[in-house]
Amino acid sequence: IICLSYAYFKYVPLPTALSILGGLFVLYQIRLYSQARKNKKLTTLDESTINDLAGEEQQAESLKKKELAAKQRKAQNKLQMRLAQEKKQSQKKASANTTEEDMDEDDAMLMFAKGSRTTTKKTK
């Protein structure tokens, strides 16, 4: 420490060295004061401080509950969308799986209902 202080005062000009040491001393005093105040506050907890601490915990819990509810709601929406999409696909498959006979019967019924209009137009 002696060698360090000698080198400090020898190579740093005196007015600058004293102002730096004074600044460091002030910072040290501020740190000590803040630690003492924090310790005093912890030892003498009053109701408002306890309520503040409990309120912070309750806010954190309510935030977690909201996030969980949002996740569940999102998962439920995804499930409903997936089920609706699967239902649409199954309906498309069911309609696509009709046999050729059904298609032929449908074509025959359409031709019967229309009549033979196409042949009359071609002859005129």
Residue pairs with C-beta under 8 A, 6 or more apart in sequence:
8 17
9 17
12 20
41 49
